[in-house]
């Protein structure tokens, strides 16, 4: 098996889907239709969260679309397909991790034959005699080799944790990935080193519930001593990887930011002063209906503790607009909290009703007799208020750095040179009006370079700067 190059049409396309929101699900289905249209004679293999959710959004499939409902079956499904397509005695095998060395190598003869894989009549790959999943199940240890490069991207993403059992009322993830598990520290360090050796200067550490790294549950009450320092310990080790210039974290919950984590961020200059804390709402009433495990006041106090330890950190967040029963007063609480915190960036999402989640059934009923869905026009207006506020707060946050220097990771070398600063906002380096003098000023700078710049003025969603 090899990657199709140039105009060649692939024999197999893998669409790895997401269904966290209705929009993500719709885009996944659109990708499947596009793949079929562009390659009518090829096979489309659908994996990821959408098949696992089984909420009726993959009901119409053609004969050359095959679904992998359990993501741990994906390596075997790919192997089965590759071997069934082999036309000569010389097989084209899918690389798999060598258990002894953690490197890429050919799969075993037993894996090549895939005796436990069937293509069912309903176009679903299924493993026979599969043991029930558990926290220590070998089925969770995928046989696919780790990614060692994110082609055409400056930053790399390293997933260290998967699964969530917190069950926020709007979220479908606990149905698609209910088993909470983490990569061992040694494997994470090995994969991070490989990403650095392939040229990546920045690694984003990700997880479905990153703060539960090293635990078997995302529920804090289930943790020994009700706290978790495993993520901080992992970051401390990663920070010592040679030539790893930047480490950034994906989304965290307020309770995930422990004193030990702040110690680690303070001690290592290559861990960026940027924390993404998911707020979702500034109303305690809405937070309770969302089954979030903090109050608005607790969120604000956590931000204060972060700022007491780090130098002007970027605090970014997610906010859901239009959750069932969100009143005008609830929304005003969200606006007030956002202004109080002074977010560097807000990602504003419209509430997405996902079938099978508690929030989908909040309209009426005994538990929420007054519950109702918010009118679409009201949601649009509230969303625009927050997006306008996002522009204003971002402008205010960046203004404090004018005249100072920052290091940016170059991400674009066309008309504008630009890149992300340590605190995640963009810094643009204009190439000028075409004069040789100004273009000479940026000669030699290219993607993936880290350059020190002086920041001069607010511009669009970032700052204008000039290399020193």
C-alpha distance (Angstrom), angle and dihedral (degrees) to the residues before:
residue distance angle dihedral
X1 . . .
X2 3.79 . .
X3 3.77 136.5 .
X4 3.82 114.8 -91.9
X5 3.80 111.7 -113.2
X6 3.80 133.0 -154.2
X7 3.80 117.2 -23.9
X8 3.81 93.3 -15.2
X9 3.79 112.2 121.6
X10 3.80 113.1 -130.7
X11 3.78 122.5 -120.9
X12 3.80 89.7 -142.2
X13 3.80 132.6 31.5
X14 3.81 120.7 -171.2
X15 3.80 115.3 -153.4
X16 3.80 108.1 -165.2
X17 3.78 103.6 -161.9
X18 3.80 139.1 -153.3
X19 3.80 127.0 -157.8
X20 3.82 103.4 174.5
X21 3.81 89.6 119.5
X22 3.77 133.0 21.1
X23 3.82 88.4 -112.7
X24 3.81 92.3 53.5
X25 3.79 90.1 49.5
X26 3.80 91.5 49.0
X27 3.81 91.4 49.7
X28 3.80 90.2 49.8
X29 3.80 91.3 53.4
X30 3.80 89.3 46.0
X31 3.81 89.6 54.9
X32 3.80 89.9 52.2
X33 3.81 91.7 51.6
X34 3.81 91.4 46.3
X35 3.80 91.2 50.4
X36 3.79 90.7 51.8
X37 3.79 92.6 47.4
X38 3.81 94.6 49.2
X39 3.82 94.5 42.1
X40 3.80 108.6 29.1
X41 3.81 91.6 163.8
X42 3.80 95.5 46.8
X43 3.78 131.8 85.7
X44 3.80 121.4 -109.6
X45 3.79 116.6 -153.1
X46 3.82 114.5 -163.1
X47 3.80 118.7 -156.9
X48 3.79 138.6 153.3
X49 3.79 131.8 62.7
X50 3.81 101.7 -30.2
X51 3.83 95.4 66.7
X52 3.80 90.6 42.1
X53 3.80 93.1 53.5
X54 3.82 92.8 56.3
X55 3.81 93.1 -164.5
X56 3.79 96.1 146.5
X57 3.80 98.0 -93.6
X58 3.81 94.8 116.9
X59 3.78 96.6 50.6
X60 3.81 97.8 123.2
X61 3.79 113.6 58.9
X62 3.76 131.8 155.4
X63 3.79 124.5 -132.1
X64 3.82 94.6 -97.1
X65 3.81 94.1 53.8
X66 3.80 114.6 90.9
X67 3.79 125.4 -172.8
X68 3.81 127.3 -145.0
X69 3.78 102.7 -158.9
X70 3.79 96.4 -177.5
X71 3.79 113.3 49.9
X72 3.80 91.5 -150.1
X73 3.83 86.2 66.5
X74 3.81 93.1 59.1
X75 3.84 98.7 92.6
X76 3.80 91.6 49.9
X77 3.81 91.4 45.1
X78 3.81 91.3 52.5
X79 3.79 90.3 47.1
X80 3.79 91.9 49.7
X81 3.80 91.2 51.2
X82 3.81 93.9 46.2
X83 3.78 93.2 49.8
X84 3.80 93.1 45.8
X85 3.82 88.7 53.7
X86 3.80 95.2 47.4
X87 3.81 107.5 119.4
X88 3.81 98.2 -178.3
X89 3.82 136.0 43.5
X90 3.83 87.8 -106.2
X91 3.80 103.9 85.1
X92 3.80 125.8 -145.8
X93 3.78 99.4 -141.9
X94 3.76 132.2 -165.2
X95 3.83 111.9 -118.3
X96 3.78 114.2 -113.2
X97 3.77 132.9 -172.1
X98 3.80 114.1 -91.3
X99 3.79 105.4 -128.3
X100 3.76 92.1 -143.2
X101 3.80 100.8 47.4
X102 3.82 105.4 18.4
X103 3.81 88.1 -128.4
X104 3.78 131.8 124.4
X105 3.78 117.9 -87.1
X106 3.82 142.7 141.6
X107 3.77 119.2 -64.7
X108 3.77 120.6 -109.4
X109 3.81 123.9 -95.4
X110 3.78 90.8 -108.8
X111 3.79 90.7 53.6
X112 3.80 91.3 46.3
X113 3.78 91.9 56.2
X114 3.82 92.6 47.8
X115 3.82 96.3 -163.0
X116 3.80 92.4 176.3
X117 3.80 97.5 56.4
X118 3.79 122.2 94.2
X119 3.79 129.6 176.2
X120 3.77 100.9 -136.0
X121 3.76 124.4 -146.9
X122 3.80 89.9 -109.9
X123 3.82 89.5 59.7
X124 3.79 94.8 -105.4
X125 3.78 126.8 134.6
X126 3.79 109.5 -137.8
X127 3.80 133.6 -180.0
X128 3.81 114.8 -133.6
X129 3.79 120.4 -134.8
X130 3.80 91.5 7.1
X131 3.77 112.7 173.8
X132 3.77 118.5 -124.5
X133 3.80 112.5 -88.0
X134 3.78 117.7 -106.5
X135 3.78 135.8 168.0
X136 3.79 90.5 -90.6
X137 3.80 97.0 37.9
X138 3.79 115.3 140.4
X139 3.81 86.5 -142.4
X140 3.80 88.3 73.9
X141 3.80 92.1 60.6
X142 3.77 100.9 84.0
X143 3.78 117.2 -146.5
X144 3.78 93.4 -143.8
X145 3.80 113.2 112.0
X146 3.80 116.3 -109.3
X147 3.77 119.5 -99.7
X148 3.78 110.8 -100.1
X149 3.80 97.8 179.4
X150 3.80 139.5 26.4
X151 3.77 99.8 -149.0
X152 3.80 116.1 -134.3
X153 3.83 91.4 3.5
X154 3.77 126.2 106.3
X155 3.79 97.0 -153.5
X156 3.79 124.9 53.5
X157 3.80 128.0 -146.8
X158 3.77 120.0 -137.1
X159 3.78 115.6 -169.3
X160 3.79 110.6 -152.7
X161 3.82 101.7 164.9
X162 3.79 137.1 36.9
X163 3.78 137.8 -176.7
X164 3.80 135.6 39.8
X165 3.80 133.8 -145.4
X166 3.81 98.1 176.1
X167 3.82 93.4 103.4
X168 3.80 104.0 -152.5
X169 3.79 103.8 -164.6
X170 3.83 95.1 -115.9
X171 3.81 97.5 45.1
X172 3.82 128.5 97.9
X173 3.82 94.5 -173.8
X174 3.85 97.0 93.7
X175 3.80 87.1 60.0
X176 3.79 94.1 50.2
X177 3.82 99.2 36.6
X178 3.80 108.7 19.7
X179 3.81 98.0 150.9
X180 3.81 112.2 86.9
X181 3.80 113.6 -148.4
X182 3.79 140.8 147.1
X183 3.79 139.9 -149.3
X184 3.79 113.6 -105.8
X185 3.79 114.4 -104.4
X186 3.81 93.0 -114.5
X187 3.80 92.5 55.9
X188 3.81 92.3 46.7
X189 3.80 91.1 52.5
X190 3.80 91.7 46.6
X191 3.81 92.4 51.1
X192 3.81 92.6 44.6
X193 3.80 90.7 52.4
X194 3.81 90.5 50.2
X195 3.81 90.9 51.8
X196 3.79 90.8 50.8
X197 3.80 91.6 48.5
X198 3.81 89.6 53.0
X199 3.79 88.6 59.2
X200 3.79 106.2 -93.5
X201 3.80 113.6 141.9
X202 3.80 96.5 -173.9
X203 3.80 130.5 45.2
X204 3.80 124.1 -167.2
X205 3.81 110.8 -150.9
X206 3.80 108.1 -143.6
X207 3.77 141.7 180.0
X208 3.79 140.3 158.7
X209 3.81 86.5 -112.2
X210 3.77 102.3 7.2
X211 3.79 95.1 -178.8
X212 3.82 89.2 64.0
X213 3.81 92.4 63.0
X214 3.80 108.9 144.9
X215 3.81 93.6 15.8
X216 3.81 132.7 101.7
X217 3.79 93.5 -138.6
X218 3.78 136.0 39.3
X219 3.81 89.5 -143.1
X220 3.77 109.5 101.9
X221 3.81 92.2 -150.6
X222 3.81 88.2 64.0
X223 3.80 94.2 56.4
X224 3.81 121.3 99.0
X225 3.83 106.2 -100.4
X226 3.85 86.6 1.8
X227 3.79 92.3 -95.7
X228 3.77 135.4 91.3
X229 3.79 125.6 -149.2
X230 3.81 95.3 163.8
X231 3.81 93.4 101.1
X232 3.79 91.7 50.8
X233 3.81 90.6 49.1
X234 3.81 90.8 50.4
X235 3.82 92.8 49.8
X236 3.79 90.7 48.7
X237 3.81 89.4 57.6
X238 3.81 94.0 43.0
X239 3.79 91.2 52.3
X240 3.81 89.3 65.5
X241 3.82 94.5 57.5
X242 3.77 108.1 121.1
X243 3.83 115.0 -107.4
X244 3.81 94.2 4.4
X245 3.78 97.5 135.6
X246 3.78 99.6 178.7
X247 3.80 139.1 25.2
X248 3.77 119.4 -173.8
X249 3.81 129.6 -178.7
X250 3.77 128.0 -135.2
X251 3.80 123.0 -141.2
X252 3.81 121.7 -27.0
X253 3.78 135.9 -177.5
X254 3.83 117.3 -123.0
X255 3.82 91.6 -110.3
X256 3.82 90.0 54.2
X257 3.80 90.6 68.8
X258 3.79 100.3 86.5
X259 3.79 129.3 174.2
X260 3.81 87.6 -106.5
X261 3.80 91.1 54.6
X262 3.81 91.5 49.5
X263 3.81 89.1 49.0
X264 3.80 89.2 54.8
X265 3.80 93.9 47.9
X266 3.80 90.1 48.7
X267 3.80 93.7 50.1
X268 3.81 99.2 49.9
X269 3.77 121.6 60.1
X270 3.80 91.9 -165.1
X271 3.83 92.1 63.2
X272 3.78 103.5 86.0
X273 3.84 121.0 -121.2
X274 3.78 91.5 -122.7
X275 3.80 126.4 109.5
X276 3.79 125.1 -178.0
X277 3.82 108.0 -152.3
X278 3.80 115.2 -177.2
X279 3.80 108.7 -133.4
X280 3.85 101.7 168.0
X281 3.83 92.5 179.1
X282 3.79 139.8 9.9
X283 3.80 92.3 -148.0
X284 3.80 117.9 94.7
X285 3.81 90.0 -152.2
X286 3.80 91.9 55.5
X287 3.81 92.3 42.8
X288 3.81 89.1 55.8
X289 3.81 91.5 50.8
X290 3.80 88.6 48.3
X291 3.84 88.8 52.0
X292 3.80 90.1 -125.6
X293 3.80 112.7 161.2
X294 3.78 102.4 -133.8
X295 3.78 139.1 57.4
X296 3.79 127.9 -125.2
X297 3.80 89.9 -106.0
X298 3.81 91.8 51.8
X299 3.80 89.7 51.4
X300 3.81 91.8 52.5
X301 3.81 92.5 47.5
X302 3.82 90.7 50.9
X303 3.81 90.3 53.4
X304 3.80 89.4 49.8
X305 3.80 91.1 52.7
X306 3.81 90.5 50.0
X307 3.79 92.3 51.3
X308 3.77 90.7 48.3
X309 3.81 89.3 60.7
X310 3.82 105.0 33.7
X311 3.80 131.9 53.3
X312 3.81 108.0 -105.9
X313 3.82 94.3 -43.1
X314 3.78 120.4 -161.2
X315 3.80 109.0 -112.4
X316 3.80 110.9 -164.4
X317 3.78 127.5 177.0
X318 3.81 151.5 179.2
X319 3.81 122.7 -119.6
X320 3.80 127.3 -170.2
X321 3.80 115.5 -148.8
X322 3.80 122.9 -157.7
X323 3.79 101.8 21.5
X324 3.84 109.2 171.7
X325 3.81 111.0 -75.8
X326 3.83 93.6 11.4
X327 3.80 102.2 155.6
X328 3.77 127.3 -160.7
X329 3.81 88.0 -103.0
X330 3.82 90.5 52.6
X331 3.79 90.0 51.9
X332 3.80 92.3 48.4
X333 3.82 88.5 54.1
X334 3.82 88.0 56.2
X335 3.80 92.0 49.7
X336 3.82 91.4 48.0
X337 3.80 92.4 49.6
X338 3.80 92.3 48.6
X339 3.80 90.2 52.9
X340 3.80 91.2 46.5
X341 3.80 93.5 51.7
X342 3.81 95.4 39.8
X343 3.79 96.8 -143.8
X344 3.78 117.1 -148.1
X345 3.82 88.8 -144.5
X346 3.81 135.2 3.2
X347 3.79 123.8 -160.5
X348 3.79 106.0 -153.2
X349 3.81 117.9 -156.0
X350 3.78 131.3 -176.7
X351 3.79 112.7 -128.1
X352 3.79 107.5 -94.4
X353 3.79 115.8 -153.2
X354 3.80 108.7 -138.1
X355 3.78 117.6 -166.8
X356 3.78 111.0 -121.6
X357 3.82 96.6 31.3
X358 3.83 123.0 110.0
X359 3.81 90.8 -119.2
X360 3.80 89.9 62.4
X361 3.81 89.0 65.0
X362 3.78 99.4 44.2
X363 3.79 94.8 102.8
X364 3.80 102.5 105.8
X365 3.79 121.5 -36.6
X366 3.78 132.2 122.7
X367 3.80 97.1 -71.1
X368 3.83 95.5 50.3
X369 3.83 106.5 18.4
X370 3.80 92.3 168.2
X371 3.80 95.2 42.1
X372 3.75 117.9 129.5
X373 3.77 139.0 159.9
X374 3.78 117.1 -101.8
X375 3.79 117.5 -110.3
X376 3.81 113.9 -101.2
X377 3.80 93.2 -125.9
X378 3.80 90.1 53.1
X379 3.81 89.9 50.0
X380 3.79 91.4 50.8
X381 3.80 91.8 50.6
X382 3.80 93.7 47.6
X383 3.79 91.9 45.7
X384 3.79 90.9 53.2
X385 3.80 90.9 49.7
X386 3.80 89.8 55.4
X387 3.80 93.8 44.1
X388 3.80 90.4 52.2
X389 3.79 89.1 48.0
X390 3.80 89.4 49.5
X391 3.81 90.5 58.0
X392 3.81 91.0 48.5
X393 3.81 95.5 46.7
X394 3.80 92.3 45.6
X395 3.81 89.9 51.7
X396 3.81 90.7 50.3
X397 3.80 93.6 46.9
X398 3.81 94.6 50.3
X399 3.79 94.0 45.0
X400 3.81 91.8 73.4
X401 3.82 90.1 65.5
X402 3.82 97.7 54.3
X403 3.78 111.1 126.9
X404 3.80 92.1 19.0
X405 3.78 129.3 104.4
X406 3.78 128.3 -112.5
X407 3.77 137.6 177.0
X408 3.78 114.5 -119.9
X409 3.78 130.4 -169.0
X410 3.81 106.9 -133.9
X411 3.81 112.0 -124.4
X412 3.80 105.1 163.9
X413 3.80 129.6 41.4
X414 3.83 102.3 174.9
X415 3.83 121.6 89.1
X416 3.79 91.6 -26.5
X417 3.75 127.9 35.0
X418 3.77 105.6 -146.3
X419 3.75 140.6 154.0
X420 3.76 145.8 162.5
X421 3.78 121.7 -79.9
X422 3.78 123.8 -140.5
X423 3.82 87.7 -90.6
X424 3.81 91.8 51.0
X425 3.79 100.8 -112.7
X426 3.79 117.3 125.3
X427 3.78 123.3 -104.8
X428 3.82 116.0 -159.8
X429 3.80 122.0 -152.0
X430 3.82 105.3 -164.2
X431 3.79 115.0 -146.9
X432 3.80 90.4 -144.2
X433 3.80 131.3 -129.2
X434 3.78 96.8 -44.9
X435 3.77 99.0 -82.8
X436 3.79 114.8 144.2
X437 3.78 91.5 -128.0
X438 3.80 94.8 59.7
X439 3.79 94.6 41.9
X440 3.78 90.1 50.3
X441 3.78 86.5 57.0
X442 3.81 90.1 70.3
X443 3.79 98.5 34.0
X444 3.79 112.4 144.6
X445 3.81 97.8 17.3
X446 3.80 113.5 126.1
X447 3.76 143.5 156.5
X448 3.81 115.5 -51.7
X449 3.81 94.1 22.0
X450 3.79 117.4 129.3
X451 3.79 110.4 -142.2
X452 3.79 134.4 177.6
X453 3.80 113.1 -124.8
X454 3.77 137.7 178.5
X455 3.79 112.2 -127.3
X456 3.79 114.6 -132.9
X457 3.82 113.4 171.0
X458 3.79 145.7 -8.8
X459 3.77 113.3 -90.9
X460 3.82 128.8 174.6
X461 3.80 106.7 -50.2
X462 3.82 94.9 -17.9
X463 3.76 145.0 19.4
X464 3.78 134.8 -73.2
X465 3.76 112.9 -122.9
X466 3.78 144.2 169.4
X467 3.82 128.5 -140.6
X468 3.77 115.5 -110.1
